[in-house]
């Protein structure tokens, strides 16, 4: 069989509120059909409950705490907190690449349409096409592809604002119309069950239905192109839904995500797998399916393909500075238990993060809290401090409300998870205990972004051994040009096209020069560094 094509469909801020996951209110026929013809993973988890750290793990197959991408929003200044050491791009170790670079080097056509949000600028070497025009249809004939499409309308911000829908409650005067009946939604027990809360969650169900249409359109395009049988389709989300105590938190509502994989004739159809999968495993799994060498530094592990690893015993998640507020939380989960360690137990759960406080449910929490009307479990998220440790039986207590950390019956599970988390931290929590400003000082010495060195051209010819120290030349027989760069870990991209928006190719070996004149443009790229200046060389072969 030819090497498979691979299609990723990623959704923003989406918990598995799909029919195939047992949600009877969901309107997701296309996603449900995808699951019917593929394998549904019931225990898939993000490494962080917010987009940038999570997406950095996906694209590098490295834990954010190991490469310095664990803080959220580093690329711009914050007007409320000018003291923060921002803006900066995280600078991972020199050997870290986007995994798509390995695919491109092995002949895959890689496109992203169009969100990146990796805590560093998307490298020029990562994609053949990166933007709203990115599509597998632009590849060379017969070339295998890896195509990513990011649906963004399920983002938390879509749960507020003037979003018009079809449904109007018969007993209410409302200028907001919804296709989902707010009376039918189930509010998590730790959030206030009010009309405003119900309306925002009903909007979310409408948005998921729109995402389902988006999924259906992409799958139809695969069918139209005759590619469905040899394309592995992944559907996943970067983290859980944008509700309070969900997004930004390592509770299941914040890190449990949908994951469906379809590959006709290879991946078992209609199967539900309870295997633990971390979103950090996605990149390694794609390399495994494509038959591409897996670098040893990858921290994700393949759950499918030739290099499939043994199933995980645990998945891990983190929380650090998100927007305005510093925090440090570490979590570990097996198939049943979740252990959470709060490094700032004196802090309230609900810190100030301006963006999230626009959510209607946050507003309802505050309104009822200030009026003394919160009752029962809805008070949980408004506490002014936290336990140092939290332990939940996620099978018996899926909303993670009853903390078992002090219950002697669970002492063995508590100690087991403590030890496993400590072991994980010793390997992968490289930057967790380092103040952000000190980390940035190491990545950007003197507060200045490092710059990648300019690549040099090295013509090779049988009559001219060694290096020819010039940027152009004329040769009387076929020859080649090597590209070289002095920055450790840098990759090189080149083009022979003119104009401001050429197609940049990944440099993987000497460029063969055939008869005629040619001009080569080259840049060097390292993640977190500023790209090099462009180098240009012209050659002519006359024989």
TORZA-21895 format. One record per residue (C-alpha): chain; x negated, y negated, z negated. Coordinates in steps of 0.25 Angstrom, whole numbers, always signed. Each point is the difference from the previous one (the first is absolute). Layout:
<nodes>
   unit    east   north      up
      A       X       Y       Z
...
</nodes>
This chain:
<nodes>
   unit    east   north      up
      A      +0      +0      +0
      A      -5     -14      +3
      A      -3      -9     -12
      A     +13      -5      -6
      A      +5     -14      +1
      A      +3      -6     -13
      A     +11     -10      -4
      A      +1      -7     -13
      A     +13      -7      -4
      A      -2      -8     -13
      A     +11      -7      -7
      A      -2     -11     -10
      A      +4      +1     -15
      A      +8     +13      +2
      A      +4     +10     -10
      A      +6     +13      +6
      A     +15      -5      +0
      A      +2      +9     +13
      A     +11     +10      +2
      A     -11     +11      +2
      A      -4      -3     -14
      A     +14      +2      -6
      A      +5     -15      +0
      A     +14      +1      +5
      A      +2     -15      +1
      A     -12      -1     +10
      A      +3      -1     +15
      A     -13      +6      +6
      A      +4      +9     +11
      A     -13      -1      +8
      A      -9      +2     -12
      A      +9     +11      -5
      A      -2      +7     +14
      A     -15      -2      -1
      A      +0      +7     -13
      A      +9     +11      +6
      A     -11      +3     +11
      A     -12      -2      -9
      A      -4      +1     -15
      A      +4      -9     -11
      A      -9      -3     -12
      A      +7      -2     -13
      A     -12      -4      -8
      A      -7     -10      +8
      A      -6     -12      -7
      A      -7     -14      +3
      A     -13      -3      -8
      A      +6     -13      -4
      A     +14      -6      +0
      A      -4     -12      +9
      A      -4      -1     +14
      A     -14      -5      +2
      A      -7      +9     -10
      A      +9     +12      +5
      A      -3      -4     +15
      A     -15      -1      -3
      A      +0     +14      -5
      A      +8      +5     +12
      A      -9      -6     +10
      A     -13      +4      -6
      A      +4     +12      -8
      A      -7      -6     -12
      A      +6      -3     -13
      A      +1     -16      -2
      A      -7      +0     -13
      A     -12      +7      +7
      A      -2     -11     +11
      A      +5     -12      -7
      A     +14      -2      +7
      A      +8      +3     -13
      A      +4     -15      -3
      A     +12      -5      +8
      A      -1     -12      +9
      A     -15      -4      +1
      A      +0      -7     +13
      A      +6     -13      -3
      A      +0     -10     -11
      A     +11      +0     -11
      A      +5     -15      -3
      A      +4      +4     -14
      A     -13      +7      -3
      A     -11      -7      +6
      A     -10      +6      -9
      A      +2     +14      +6
      A     -13      +4      +8
      A      +8      +0     +13
      A      +0      -1     +12
      A      -9     +12      +4
      A      +1     +13      +8
      A      -4     +12      -8
      A     -14      +6      +5
      A      +0     +15      -1
      A     -13      +8      +0
      A      -7      +0     +13
      A      +4     +14      +4
      A     +15      -3      -1
      A      +8      -1     +13
      A     +14      +0      +4
      A      +3     +15      +3
      A      +5      -5     +14
      A     -14      -3      +4
      A      -3     +15      -1
      A     +12      +3      +9
      A      -4     -11     +10
      A     -14      +6      +0
      A      +5     +13      +4
      A      +9      -5     +11
      A     +13      -3      -6
      A      +7     -13      +4
      A      +4      -7     -13
      A     +11     -11      -1
      A      +6      -7     -12
      A     +14      -8      +2
      A      -3      -8      -8
      A      -2      -2     -15
      A     -13      +3      -6
      A      -1      -6     -14
      A     -13      +7      -5
      A      -6     -10     -10
      A     -10      -2     +11
      A      +2      -5     +15
      A      +3     +11      +9
      A     -13      +3      +7
      A      -1      -2     +15
      A      -6     +15      +1
      A     +13      +6      -7
      A     +10      -1     +12
      A      +0      +0     +15
      A     +13      -9      -2
      A      +4      -7     -13
      A     +12      -9      +1
      A     +15      +0      +5
      A      -4      +5     +14
      A      -7     +13      -6
      A      +6     +12      +6
      A      -5     +14      +4
      A      +5      -3     +14
      A     -12      -9      +3
      A     -10     +12      -1
      A      -8      +6     +11
      A      +7     +12      +7
      A      -1     +12      -8
      A      -7      -7     -11
      A      +5      +5     -14
      A      +5     -11      -9
      A      +2      -4     -15
      A     +11     -10      +0
      A      +5      -8     -13
      A     +13      -7      +0
      A      +3      -8     -13
      A     +15      -4      -3
      A      +0     -11      -9
      A     +15      -4      -2
      A      +1      +9     -13
      A      -9      -9      -7
      A      +5      -5     -14
      A      +2     -14      +5
      A     +11      +5      +9
      A      +8      +3     -12
      A      +2     -15      -2
      A      +4     -11      +9
      A     +11      -2     +10
      A      +0     +14      +7
      A     +14      +2      +6
      A      +6     +14      +1
      A     +13      +6      +3
      A      +7      +4     -13
      A      +8     -10      -8
      A      +6      +5     -14
      A     +15      -1      +1
      A      +1      -6     -14
      A     -11     -11      +2
      A      -2     -13      +7
      A     -14      +1      +5
      A      -8      -6     +12
      A      -9     +13      +0
      A      +5     +11      +8
      A      -6     +14      -2
      A      +2     +14      +7
      A      -3      +7     -13
      A     +11      -2     -11
      A      -7      -5     -12
      A     +10      +7      -9
      A      -6     +13      +5
      A     -15      -2      -3
      A      -6      +6     -13
      A      -8     -10      -8
      A     -12      +6      -7
      A      +3      +0     -15
      A     -11      -9      -4
      A      +5     -11      +9
      A     +13      -9      -3
      A     +12      +6      +8
      A      +7     -13      +4
      A      +6      -5     +13
      A     -12      -7      +4
      A      -9     +12      -2
      A      +9      +9      +8
      A      +1     -10     +11
      A     -15      +0      +1
      A      -1     +15      +0
      A     +11      +1     +10
      A      -9      -9      +9
      A     -11      +9      -1
      A      +8     +12      +5
      A      +4      -8     +12
      A     -15      -3      +2
      A      -3     +15      -1
      A     +11      +2     +11
      A      -7     -10      +9
      A     -13      +7      -3
      A      +6     +13      +5
      A      +4      -6     +13
      A     -14      -5      +2
      A      -5     +15      -3
      A     +10      +5     +10
      A      -5     -10     +11
      A     -14      +5      -2
      A      +4     +14      +1
      A      +8      -2     +13
      A     -12      -7      +6
      A      -8     +13      -3
      A     +11      +8      +7
      A      +0      -9     +12
      A     -15      +1      +2
      A      +0     +15      -2
      A      -9      +0     -12
      A      +9      +5     -11
      A      -5     +14      +0
      A     -15      -3      -2
      A      +2     -12      -9
      A      -1      +1     -15
      A      +9     -10      -6
      A      -2      -5     -14
      A     +11      -8      -7
      A      -5      -7     -13
      A      +0     -12      -9
      A     -11      -9      -6
      A      +7      +1     -14
      A     +13      +0      -7
      A     +12      -9      +1
      A      -1     -15      -4
      A      +9      +1     -13
      A      -5      -4     -14
      A      -8     +11      -6
      A      -2      +6     +13
      A      -9      -8     +10
      A     -13      -4      -7
      A      +1     +11     -10
      A      -5     +15      -1
      A     +14      +5      -4
      A      +6      +9     +11
      A      +9     -11      +5
      A     -12      -7      +4
      A      -9     +11      +5
      A      +8     +11      +5
      A      +2      -1     +15
      A      +7      +8     +11
      A      -9      +8      +8
      A      +5      +8     +12
      A      -9      +7     +11
      A      +5      +6     +13
      A      -9      +8     +10
      A      +9     +10      +8
      A      -5     +14      +0
      A     -11      -3     -11
      A      +6      -7     -12
      A     +11      +9      -6
      A     +14      -6      +4
      A     +10      -3     -11
      A     -10      +3     -12
      A      +0      -8     -13
      A     -14      +0      -6
      A      -2      -3     -15
      A     -15      -1      +3
      A      -7     -12      -7
      A      -4     -10     +11
      A      -7     -14      -2
      A      +1     -10     +11
      A     -15      -1      -1
      A      +0     +14      +7
      A      +7      -5     +13
      A     -13      -5      +7
      A      -7     +13      -3
      A     +11      +8      +4
      A      +1      -7     +14
      A     -15      +3      +2
      A      +2     +14      -4
      A     +12      +2     +10
      A      -8      -7     +11
      A     -12      +9      -2
      A      -9     -12      -3
      A     -12      +2     -10
      A      +4      -5     -14
      A     -11      -8      -7
      A      -3      +5     -14
      A      +2     -13      -7
      A     +15      +0      +3
      A      +8      +1     -13
      A     +13      +5      +6
      A      +2     +14      +4
      A      +7      +6     +12
      A     +13      +7      -3
      A      +2      +5     +14
      A      -9      +4     +12
      A     -13      +8      +2
      A      -7      -6     -13
      A     +13      +1      -9
      A      -5      +0     -14
      A      +6      +7     -12
      A     +13      -7      -6
      A      -3     -11     -10
      A      +2      +2     -15
      A      +2     -15      -2
      A      +3     -13      +7
      A      -5     -13      -6
      A      +5     -15      +0
      A      -5     -13      -5
      A      +4     -14      -3
      A      -9     -12      -1
      A      +1     -15      +3
      A     +12      -2      +9
      A      +2     -14      +5
      A      -1     -10     -12
      A      -1     +11     -12
      A     -11      +8      -4
      A      +3     +14      -5
      A      -6     +14      -1
      A      +8     +13      +0
      A      -5     +14      +4
      A     +10     +11      +3
      A      -1     +15      +3
      A     +11     +10      +4
      A      +2     +14      +2
      A     +12      +7      +5
      A      +7      -2     -13
      A      -7     -10      -9
      A      -4     -15      +1
      A     -11      -6      -9
      A      -1     -15      +0
      A     -11      -7      -7
      A      +2     -15      -3
      A     -14      -7      -2
      A      +8     -13      -5
      A     +10      +5      -9
      A      +2     -14      -6
      A      +5      -5     +14
      A     +15      +0      +3
      A      +5      +9     +12
      A      +6     -12      +7
      A     -12      -9      +3
      A      +2     -12      +9
      A      -2      +3     +14
      A      +7     -11      +7
      A      +4      +7     +13
      A      +6     +12      -7
      A      +9      -9      -9
      A      +8      -4     +12
      A      +7     +14      +0
      A     +14      -1      -4
      A      -2     +12     -10
      A     -11      -8      -7
      A      +9     -12      -1
      A     +11      +9      -6
      A     -10      +6     -10
      A      -4     -14      -5
      A     +14      -6      +0
      A      +5     +12      -9
      A     -12      +0      -9
      A      +0     -15      -3
      A     +15      +1      -3
      A      -2     +13      -9
      A      +8      +9      +9
      A     -10     +10      +4
      A      +4     +14      -6
      A      -7     +13      -1
      A     -10      +4     +10
      A      +1     -13      +7
      A      -8      -6     -11
      A     -12      +9      +3
      A      -6      -9     +11
      A      +1     -12      -9
      A      -8      +4     -11
      A     -11      -9      -5
      A     -10     +11      -1
      A      -2     +14      +5
      A      -5     +13      -6
      A     -15      +3      +2
      A      +5     +13      +7
      A     +12      +5      +7
      A      +4     +15      +3
      A     +12      +4      +7
      A      +6     +13      +4
      A      +4      -4     +14
      A      +9     +12      +3
      A      +8      -2     -13
      A      -1     -15      +0
      A      -1      -5     +15
      A      +1     -15      -4
      A     -11      +1     -10
      A      +7      -6     -11
      A      -3     +10     -12
      A     -15      -2      -4
      A      -5     +13      -5
      A     -14      -4      -4
      A      +2      +1     -15
      A      +8     +13      +1
      A      -9     +11      -6
      A      +7     +10      +9
      A      -7      -6     +12
      A     -13      -2      -6
      A      -7     +11      +9
      A      +6      -7     +13
      A      -4     -14      -5
      A     -15      +5      -3
      A      -1      +7     +13
      A      +5     -12      +8
      A      -9     -10      -8
      A     -12      +9      +3
      A      +3      +1     +15
      A      +2     -15      +1
      A     -13      -3      -7
      A      -7      +9     +10
      A      +6      -7     +11
      A      -4     -13      -5
      A     -14      +4      -2
      A      -1      +3     +15
      A      +9     -10      +7
      A      +3     -12      -9
      A     -13      -7      +4
      A      +6     -14      -1
      A     +11      +2     -10
      A      -8      -5     -13
      A      -8     -11      +8
      A      +6     -14      -1
      A      +5      -4     +14
      A      -9     -13      +0
      A     -12      +9      -2
      A      +4     +10     +10
      A      +2     -11     +10
      A     -14      -6      -3
      A      -6     +13      +4
      A      +8      +1     +13
      A      -1     -15      +4
      A     -14      -4      -6
      A      +1     -15      -3
      A     +15      +0      +3
      A      -3      +1     +15
      A      +5     +11      +9
      A     -12      +8      +6
      A      -1      +0     +15
      A      -3     +12      +9
      A     -13      -1      +8
      A      +1      -3     +14
      A      -2     +13      +9
      A     -12      +1      +9
      A      -1      +7     +14
      A     -10     +10      +3
      A      -1      +4     +15
      A      -6     +14      +3
      A      -7      +3     +13
      A      -9     +11      +4
      A     -10     -10      +5
      A      +1      -9     -13
      A      -2      +9     -12
      A      +4      -6     -14
      A      +7     -13      -2
      A      +1     -11     +10
      A      +2     -13      -8
      A      +9      -7      +9
      A     +15      -3      +2
      A      +0      +3     +14
      A      -7      +7     +11
      A      +0      +7     +14
      A      -3     +14      +2
      A      -2      +9     +12
      A      +6     +12      -5
      A     +12      +5      -9
      A      -3      -4     -14
      A      +7      -2     -13
      A      +1     -10     -12
      A      +0      +3     -14
      A      +6      -9     -11
      A      -6      -2     -13
      A      +3      -7     -13
      A      -8      -3     -13
      A     +12      -1     -10
      A      +1     +13      -8
      A     +13      +7      +3
      A      +4     -10     +12
      A      +7      +6     +12
      A      -1      -6     +14
      A     +11      -3     +10
      A      -2      -5     +14
      A      +7      -4     +13
      A      -3      -2     +15
      A     +12      -9      +1
      A      +1     -15      +1
      A      +9      -9      -7
      A      +4      -3     -14
      A      +8     +13      -3
      A      -8     +11      +6
      A      +2     +15      -3
      A     -11      +3     -10
      A      -6     +14      +1
      A      -6      +7     -12
      A     -15      +3      +3
      A      -4     +14      -2
      A     -12      +2      +9
      A      -8      -6     +11
      A      +8      -8     +11
      A      -3      +6     +13
      A      -3     -11     +11
      A      +4      +4     +14
      A      -3      -8     +13
      A      +4     -14      +0
      A      +0     -12     -10
      A      +6      +1     -14
      A      +1      -9     -12
      A      +2      +6     -14
      A      +5      -7     -12
      A      -2      +6     -14
      A      +4      -3     -14
      A      -4      +7     -13
      A     +10      +3     -11
      A      +0      +4     -14
      A     +12      +1      -9
      A      +1     -13      -9
      A     -11      -7      +7
      A      +2     -11     +10
      A      -2      +6     +14
      A     -13      -3      +7
      A      -1     -11     +11
      A      +2      +6     +14
      A     -12      +4      +7
      A      +0      +0     +16
      A     -10      +7     +10
      A      +1      +1     +15
      A      -6     +11      +8
      A      -1      +4     +15
      A      -3     +14      +6
      A      -5      -1     +14
      A      -4     +13      +6
</nodes>
